[in-house]
Amino acid sequence: MRRYIKYTTIPGLNKQVSKIIMGLSNDIMNKGYENDDNLTYAFKCGINTFDYVRVYGKDKSE
């Protein structure tokens, strides 16, 4: 599998992080279903940065 992911650094972190961030707050995970296949695929593609928040801005941000 070819990796087209670009990486950057964050001050104070000794590891490069992917510029593409996978958001984990989605219907599959919020309903408690397994999301292993999606996470495995993201890792294989080179994504190593993840964001998980159930709600941003107290439902006022979207």
C-alpha positions, 0 to 999 in steps of 0.5 A: 500500500502506497503512503501519500500521507504527509507528516509534521512535527509538534513542539515537545513531541518526539514523533512525527504526526500525520497531517491528515487527522482521522476523526473518531466521533462518528455514528459507528463508534458513538453507537458502540459498534466495532470500528477496528477495520477503519482504524486498521486501514487508517494505520496502514495508510500512515495516519497516526493522528486521531481526534475524538470528541463527542461534541464540539462547542456544546452543539453550537459549532456545526 
